[in-house]
Amino acid sequence: MLEKEQMPEDHCCTPDFKKVEATRPDFDPNAPIDVIKSPDPSWRYGQGVNDGGASLQKKHVEIDPFAEGRPMMSNYKLFVSGIVPRPIGFISTLSADGKTANLAPFSYFQVVDHDPPMFIVGFSSRPGPSKDTYRNLKETGECVINIVSENMLPAVNATSIDAPATVAPSRVQESVFSIEAKLTDMKDFENHAKPGMSIAAVGIVEATRFWVREDAIDEDRSHVDLKVLRPVAQLGGISYARITETFELPRSNWDAAVKEESWLGELPGAKDASA
């Protein structure tokens, strides 16, 4: 069954989308990934956010996710537009009888630890029965997480089609980086504001094997080449993002920071931290 697990039908292309898209620049698959300077190379401890205090002058509005009359879809739209960019896990599972394979993209997906290698997958509630990936993972305890690259996205997006359950997609060999995983826990949530919704759940899976394309992995088998991976991320609505620029920031070390800025050592508790 081809399905799009995490994208409720709250938005779709307008009839004129193709006309709008035709006015935009062409997608360049060979666009370079440039390394640029960090936002403020001269930043120093005590300087804070490098916007001159402008962000402190902005007002915030308070939102109650359970406010009377507020539809849960508003929370969904808030999340997918405000928690960005989100990696896309293209997850493959097999039915308990082994007859039907399933592929579905998830943007409620993330790595949570490396020792042991753990990932989480979020299953959104929606009208009707629970989706195939949830059922398959719960019944078989196995899945493969495939990272989505730019060249894969049109095909991945097509899995949102409401195909019949007899469709059995092939293994995602096009993915540069894939993770075989086994289910360690599934936490179900049924306290829906709206009755008749499917179970919302969080699946915790542990990686058992990694697969990386030869031209994307280094000799130590510990680093994936970004220029080969070319990952895409989910944004709000029907928007996606690609990486065309990166910058670097060295990780901070307290002792080194105190040597650079001696006043840090005079802060309350600083001497205890250095002891």
FIKEGU-144979 format. One record per residue: residue in one letter; x, y, z of N, C-alpha, C in turn. Coordinates in steps of 0.2 Angstrom, whole numbers, padded with zeros to 4 digits, always signed. Example, Ala and Ser with C-alpha at 12.3 -4.5 7.8 and 13.67 -1.06 7.14 Angstrom:
2
A+0066-0028+0039+0062-0022+0039+0066-0016+0039 S+0064-0011+0035+0068-0005+0036+0064+0000+0039 
% end
This chain:
275
M+0004-0006+0000+0000+0000+0000+0004+0006+0000 L+0004+0010-0005+0007+0017-0005+0003+0022-0001 E+0007+0025+0003+0003+0030+0007+0008+0036+0010 K+0005+0041+0011+0008+0047+0014+0006+0048+0021 E+0010+0046+0026+0008+0045+0033+0006+0052+0036 Q+0011+0057+0035+0011+0063+0039+0008+0069+0036 M+0005+0068+0030+0003+0074+0027-0005+0074+0026 P-0008+0076+0031-0016+0076+0030-0018+0081+0024 E-0024+0080+0022-0026+0083+0016-0029+0090+0018 D-0024+0094+0020-0026+0101+0022-0024+0106+0017 H-0020+0103+0012-0017+0108+0007-0016+0103+0001 C-0017+0106-0005-0015+0103-0011-0014+0108-0017 C-0011+0106-0022-0010+0110-0027-0016+0114-0030 T-0016+0120-0032-0021+0123-0035-0021+0121-0042 P-0027+0122-0046-0028+0120-0053-0022+0124-0057 D-0020+0130-0055-0015+0134-0058-0008+0133-0056 F-0007+0127-0052+0000+0126-0049+0005+0126-0055 K+0004+0122-0060+0008+0121-0065+0010+0127-0069 K+0005+0132-0069+0006+0138-0073+0011+0142-0068 V+0010+0142-0062+0014+0146-0057+0021+0143-0057 E+0022+0136-0057+0028+0133-0057+0032+0135-0063 A+0029+0135-0069+0032+0136-0075+0036+0143-0075 T+0034+0148-0071+0037+0154-0070+0043+0154-0066 R+0044+0149-0063+0050+0149-0058+0056+0146-0061 P+0062+0148-0058+0069+0145-0061+0069+0138-0061 D+0072+0135-0066+0073+0128-0066+0077+0125-0060 F+0076+0119-0059+0079+0115-0053+0086+0113-0056 D+0092+0115-0053+0098+0113-0055+0101+0107-0051 P+0101+0101-0053+0103+0095-0049+0111+0096-0048 N+0114+0100-0052+0122+0100-0051+0124+0107-0047 A+0119+0110-0044+0120+0116-0040+0125+0115-0035 P+0131+0119-0034+0136+0118-0029+0133+0119-0022 I+0136+0115-0017+0135+0116-0010+0141+0120-0007 D+0140+0127-0007+0145+0131-0005+0146+0132+0003 V+0152+0132+0005+0154+0134+0012+0155+0141+0013 I+0151+0144+0017+0151+0151+0018+0153+0153+0025 K+0154+0159+0027+0156+0161+0033+0150+0160+0038 S+0151+0160+0044+0146+0159+0049+0142+0166+0050 P+0136+0166+0053+0132+0173+0053+0136+0178+0056 D+0141+0177+0061+0144+0183+0064+0151+0180+0066 P+0156+0180+0061+0163+0178+0063+0166+0181+0069 S+0164+0187+0070+0167+0191+0076+0164+0190+0082 W+0159+0186+0083+0155+0185+0089+0159+0184+0095 R+0157+0186+0101+0161+0185+0107+0156+0184+0112 Y+0159+0180+0118+0154+0178+0123+0152+0185+0127 G+0145+0185+0128+0142+0190+0131+0138+0195+0126 Q+0140+0193+0120+0136+0197+0114+0129+0195+0113 G+0128+0189+0115+0121+0186+0114+0119+0186+0106 V+0112+0186+0105+0110+0185+0098+0112+0191+0094 N+0115+0190+0088+0118+0195+0084+0113+0199+0079 D+0108+0202+0083+0103+0206+0079+0102+0213+0082 G+0107+0214+0086+0106+0221+0089+0101+0222+0094 G+0098+0216+0096+0092+0217+0101+0086+0217+0098 A+0085+0217+0091+0079+0218+0088+0074+0212+0090 S+0076+0206+0091+0072+0201+0092+0068+0202+0099 L+0072+0205+0104+0069+0207+0110+0063+0212+0110 Q+0063+0215+0105+0057+0220+0104+0051+0218+0101 K+0051+0211+0099+0046+0208+0096+0041+0205+0101 K+0034+0206+0099+0029+0203+0104+0027+0196+0102 H+0025+0192+0107+0023+0185+0105+0016+0184+0107 V+0013+0180+0104+0006+0178+0105+0005+0171+0108 E+0001+0170+0113+0000+0164+0117-0005+0160+0113 I-0004+0153+0112-0008+0149+0109-0010+0143+0113 D-0016+0142+0115-0018+0136+0118-0019+0130+0113 P-0016+0125+0113-0017+0120+0108-0024+0116+0109 F-0027+0117+0115-0033+0114+0116-0039+0119+0117 A-0038+0125+0115-0043+0130+0116-0049+0128+0112 E-0055+0130+0116-0061+0129+0113-0062+0132+0106 G-0064+0127+0101-0065+0130+0094-0059+0129+0090 R-0053+0128+0093-0047+0127+0089-0047+0120+0086 P-0047+0119+0079-0046+0113+0077-0039+0110+0077 M-0038+0104+0078-0032+0101+0079-0028+0102+0072 M-0031+0103+0067-0027+0104+0060-0023+0111+0061 S-0026+0115+0065-0022+0121+0066-0015+0120+0069 N-0015+0115+0074-0009+0113+0077-0004+0110+0072 Y-0007+0106+0068-0003+0103+0063+0000+0108+0058 K-0004+0113+0056-0001+0118+0051+0004+0122+0055 L+0003+0123+0061+0008+0127+0065+0015+0123+0066 F+0014+0117+0067+0020+0112+0068+0024+0112+0061 V+0021+0110+0056+0024+0109+0050+0027+0115+0047 S+0025+0121+0049+0027+0128+0046+0033+0130+0051 G+0032+0129+0057+0037+0132+0062+0042+0127+0064 I+0042+0121+0064+0047+0116+0066+0050+0114+0059 V+0055+0118+0057+0058+0116+0050+0065+0118+0050 P+0069+0115+0046+0067+0110+0041+0067+0103+0045 R+0063+0098+0042+0062+0092+0045+0065+0086+0040 P+0069+0082+0043+0071+0076+0038+0066+0072+0036 I+0066+0069+0031+0061+0064+0028+0063+0057+0029 G+0060+0053+0032+0062+0046+0033+0057+0042+0028 F+0059+0039+0023+0055+0035+0018+0055+0028+0021 I+0050+0026+0024+0050+0020+0028+0047+0014+0024 S+0050+0009+0024+0048+0003+0021+0046-0003+0026 T+0040-0006+0025+0038-0011+0030+0035-0017+0026 L+0034-0022+0029+0031-0028+0026+0025-0030+0030 S+0020-0033+0027+0014-0035+0031+0016-0041+0035 A+0012-0043+0040+0013-0049+0044+0014-0055+0040 D+0010-0056+0035+0009-0062+0031+0015-0062+0025 G+0019-0056+0025+0024-0056+0020+0022-0055+0013 K+0016-0054+0012+0014-0053+0005+0014-0046+0002 T+0013-0041+0007+0013-0034+0004+0018-0030+0007 A+0022-0027+0003+0027-0022+0005+0024-0015+0005 N+0026-0010+0009+0023-0004+0010+0029+0002+0010 L+0028+0007+0007+0033+0013+0007+0029+0019+0009 A+0031+0023+0014+0028+0029+0016+0033+0034+0018 P+0032+0041+0016+0037+0046+0019+0035+0049+0026 F+0039+0050+0030+0038+0053+0037+0042+0059+0038 S+0039+0064+0040+0043+0070+0042+0042+0071+0050 Y+0038+0066+0053+0039+0066+0060+0044+0060+0062 F+0050+0061+0060+0055+0056+0061+0062+0059+0063 Q+0066+0056+0067+0072+0059+0069+0076+0053+0073 V+0083+0054+0072+0088+0050+0076+0088+0053+0083 V+0088+0049+0088+0088+0051+0095+0095+0049+0099 D+0098+0045+0096+0105+0043+0100+0109+0039+0095 H+0115+0038+0096+0120+0034+0092+0122+0028+0096 D+0122+0028+0103+0124+0022+0106+0119+0020+0112 P+0114+0016+0111+0113+0012+0104+0110+0017+0099 P+0111+0015+0093+0108+0019+0087+0100+0019+0087 M+0097+0024+0089+0090+0024+0090+0087+0030+0086 F+0081+0028+0084+0077+0033+0080+0069+0033+0082 I+0066+0038+0081+0059+0038+0083+0055+0040+0076 V+0049+0037+0076+0044+0038+0071+0037+0040+0074 G+0035+0046+0072+0028+0048+0074+0023+0046+0069 F+0017+0043+0072+0011+0042+0068+0006+0046+0070 S+0004+0051+0065-0002+0055+0067-0009+0052+0067 S-0013+0054+0071-0020+0052+0071-0024+0056+0065 R-0028+0052+0062-0032+0055+0057-0039+0051+0056 P-0044+0053+0053-0050+0049+0052-0049+0042+0049 G-0052+0037+0052-0052+0031+0049-0047+0026+0053 P-0045+0020+0050-0041+0016+0053-0034+0018+0053 S-0030+0015+0057-0023+0016+0058-0019+0014+0051 K-0014+0017+0049-0011+0016+0043-0006+0010+0043 D-0005+0008+0037-0001+0002+0036+0006+0002+0039 T+0010+0007+0039+0016+0007+0042+0016+0006+0049 Y+0011+0009+0053+0010+0008+0060+0008+0000+0061 R+0004-0002+0057+0001-0009+0058+0007-0014+0057 N+0010-0013+0051+0016-0018+0049+0022-0018+0054 L+0023-0012+0056+0029-0011+0061+0027-0014+0068 K+0021-0013+0070+0019-0016+0076+0018-0024+0076 E+0016-0026+0070+0015-0033+0070+0022-0037+0068 T+0026-0034+0064+0032-0038+0062+0039-0035+0066 G+0038-0029+0069+0044-0027+0073+0050-0025+0068 E+0049-0024+0062+0055-0022+0058+0053-0017+0052 C+0058-0013+0050+0057-0008+0045+0064-0006+0042 V+0064-0002+0037+0070+0000+0034+0069+0008+0033 I+0073+0012+0036+0072+0019+0035+0077+0022+0029 N+0074+0024+0024+0078+0027+0019+0078+0034+0019 I+0084+0037+0018+0085+0045+0018+0084+0047+0011 V+0080+0052+0010+0077+0055+0004+0082+0060+0001 S+0085+0059-0005+0089+0063-0009+0085+0067-0014 E+0088+0072-0016+0084+0077-0021+0081+0073-0027 N+0085+0068-0030+0083+0065-0036+0077+0060-0034 M+0076+0058-0028+0071+0054-0026+0064+0057-0025 L+0064+0064-0024+0058+0067-0021+0052+0066-0025 P+0052+0067-0031+0046+0067-0035+0042+0060-0034 A+0047+0055-0034+0044+0048-0034+0042+0047-0026 V+0045+0049-0022+0043+0049-0015+0037+0052-0013 N+0036+0058-0016+0030+0062-0015+0024+0058-0018 A+0025+0055-0024+0020+0051-0027+0017+0045-0023 T+0020+0043-0017+0018+0038-0013+0012+0041-0009 S+0010+0047-0010+0004+0050-0006-0003+0047-0010 I-0002+0044-0016-0008+0042-0019-0011+0037-0015 D-0018+0037-0016-0022+0032-0012-0022+0025-0016 A-0017+0022-0017-0016+0016-0021-0020+0010-0017 P-0022+0005-0021-0025-0001-0017-0019-0005-0013 A-0022-0009-0009-0017-0012-0004-0013-0018-0008 T-0015-0019-0014-0011-0025-0017-0005-0022-0020 V-0004-0016-0020+0003-0013-0023+0008-0015-0019 A+0014-0017-0022+0020-0019-0018+0026-0016-0021 P+0028-0010-0018+0034-0007-0021+0040-0011-0019 S+0045-0010-0024+0051-0013-0023+0056-0009-0018 R+0061-0013-0016+0066-0010-0011+0069-0003-0014 V+0070+0001-0009+0072+0008-0011+0080+0008-0012 Q+0082+0005-0018+0089+0005-0019+0092+0012-0021 E+0088+0016-0023+0090+0023-0025+0093+0027-0019 S+0091+0025-0013+0093+0029-0007+0100+0028-0006 V+0104+0034-0005+0111+0034-0003+0112+0031+0004 F+0108+0032+0008+0109+0030+0015+0102+0027+0018 S+0103+0021+0020+0097+0017+0023+0099+0014+0029 I+0094+0013+0034+0095+0010+0040+0090+0004+0041 E+0092-0002+0042+0088-0007+0044+0087-0006+0052 A+0081-0007+0054+0079-0006+0061+0074-0011+0064 K+0074-0012+0070+0069-0016+0074+0066-0012+0079 L+0059-0014+0080+0055-0010+0085+0057-0012+0092 T+0058-0007+0096+0059-0008+0103+0053-0006+0108 D+0050-0002+0105+0044+0000+0109+0039+0004+0105 M+0033+0004+0106+0027+0008+0102+0023+0010+0108 K+0022+0017+0108+0018+0020+0113+0012+0023+0109 D+0006+0021+0111+0000+0023+0108-0003+0029+0112 F-0006+0034+0109-0010+0039+0112-0017+0040+0109 E-0022+0039+0114-0029+0039+0111-0033+0045+0114 N-0030+0050+0117-0033+0055+0120-0035+0061+0115 H-0038+0059+0110-0040+0063+0105-0045+0068+0107 A-0045+0075+0104-0050+0080+0105-0056+0078+0101 K-0055+0074+0096-0060+0073+0091-0061+0065+0091 P-0067+0062+0092-0068+0055+0092-0068+0052+0085 G-0067+0046+0084-0066+0043+0078-0060+0043+0074 M-0055+0045+0078-0048+0046+0075-0044+0040+0076 S-0039+0038+0071-0035+0033+0072-0030+0034+0078 I-0027+0029+0080-0022+0030+0085-0016+0034+0083 A-0014+0039+0088-0008+0042+0087-0003+0038+0091 A+0004+0038+0088+0009+0034+0091+0016+0036+0090 V+0020+0034+0094+0027+0035+0093+0031+0028+0093 G+0034+0027+0088+0038+0021+0087+0045+0022+0089 I+0048+0018+0093+0055+0018+0094+0059+0012+0091 V+0064+0014+0087+0067+0008+0083+0074+0009+0084 E+0078+0003+0084+0085+0002+0085+0088+0000+0079 A+0093+0003+0076+0096+0001+0070+0100-0005+0071 T+0100-0009+0066+0103-0016+0066+0108-0016+0060 R+0108-0012+0055+0112-0012+0050+0112-0005+0046 F+0117-0003+0043+0117+0003+0039+0119+0001+0032 W+0117+0005+0027+0119+0004+0020+0120+0011+0017 V+0126+0012+0015+0128+0018+0012+0131+0017+0005 R+0129+0021+0000+0132+0020-0006+0140+0021-0006 E+0143+0017-0010+0151+0017-0009+0154+0024-0011 D+0151+0028-0015+0154+0034-0017+0152+0040-0012 A+0148+0038-0007+0146+0043-0002+0149+0042+0005 I+0153+0036+0006+0156+0035+0012+0163+0036+0012 D+0166+0038+0018+0173+0039+0018+0177+0032+0020 E+0183+0032+0021+0187+0026+0022+0185+0023+0029 D+0184+0027+0034+0182+0025+0041+0175+0023+0041 R+0171+0024+0036+0164+0022+0036+0160+0025+0042 S+0162+0032+0043+0159+0036+0048+0157+0043+0046 H+0157+0044+0039+0155+0051+0037+0152+0050+0030 V+0146+0053+0029+0142+0053+0023+0143+0059+0019 D+0145+0059+0013+0147+0065+0009+0140+0069+0008 L+0140+0075+0010+0134+0079+0009+0133+0080+0001 K+0138+0081-0002+0137+0082-0009+0134+0076-0013 V+0135+0070-0011+0132+0064-0014+0125+0063-0011 L+0124+0064-0004+0118+0062-0001+0113+0067-0004 R+0114+0074-0004+0109+0079-0007+0103+0078-0004 P+0102+0078+0003+0096+0077+0006+0091+0083+0005 V+0084+0081+0006+0079+0086+0005+0076+0086+0012 A+0072+0092+0014+0069+0092+0020+0062+0095+0019 Q+0057+0093+0023+0050+0095+0023+0049+0102+0026 L+0046+0106+0023+0044+0112+0026+0036+0113+0027 G+0033+0118+0028+0026+0119+0028+0022+0118+0022 G+0016+0116+0022+0012+0115+0016+0015+0110+0011 I+0016+0112+0005+0019+0107+0000+0026+0109-0002 S+0029+0113+0003+0036+0115+0001+0041+0111+0004 Y+0047+0111+0000+0053+0107+0002+0059+0111+0002 A+0064+0109+0005+0070+0113+0005+0076+0108+0003 R+0081+0112+0000+0088+0108-0001+0093+0112+0002 I+0099+0109+0002+0105+0112+0005+0109+0115-0001 T+0111+0121-0001+0115+0124-0006+0121+0128-0002 E+0120+0129+0004+0125+0133+0008+0126+0130+0015 T+0132+0129+0017+0133+0127+0024+0139+0132+0027 F+0139+0132+0034+0144+0136+0037+0146+0132+0043 E+0152+0133+0046+0155+0129+0052+0155+0134+0058 L+0154+0131+0064+0156+0134+0070+0159+0129+0075 P+0165+0130+0077+0168+0126+0082+0164+0125+0088 R+0164+0119+0091+0161+0118+0098+0164+0121+0103 S+0161+0124+0108+0163+0128+0114+0166+0123+0119 N+0172+0126+0122+0175+0122+0128+0176+0127+0134 W+0173+0126+0140+0173+0131+0145+0180+0133+0147 D+0185+0129+0147+0192+0131+0149+0195+0136+0144 A+0194+0134+0138+0196+0138+0132+0192+0145+0132 A+0186+0145+0133+0182+0151+0133+0184+0156+0139 V+0186+0153+0145+0188+0157+0150+0195+0161+0149 K+0199+0157+0145+0206+0160+0143+0205+0165+0138 E+0199+0165+0134+0198+0170+0129+0194+0176+0132 E+0190+0174+0136+0186+0180+0140+0187+0179+0147 S+0191+0182+0151+0193+0181+0158+0187+0182+0162 W+0183+0187+0160+0177+0189+0164+0172+0183+0166 L+0172+0178+0161+0168+0172+0162+0170+0168+0168 G+0176+0168+0170+0179+0165+0176+0176+0168+0183 E+0174+0174+0182+0171+0178+0188+0164+0177+0189 L+0160+0174+0185+0153+0173+0185+0152+0168+0191 P+0146+0169+0194+0144+0165+0200+0144+0157+0198 G+0148+0153+0202+0148+0146+0200+0154+0144+0195 A+0157+0149+0193+0162+0148+0187+0168+0144+0190 K+0170+0146+0196+0176+0143+0199+0174+0135+0200 D+0168+0134+0202+0166+0127+0204+0166+0123+0197 A+0164+0126+0192+0164+0123+0185+0171+0121+0183 S+0176+0125+0185+0182+0124+0182+0186+0119+0187 A+0183+0118+0193+0187+0113+0198+0188+0106+0195 
% end
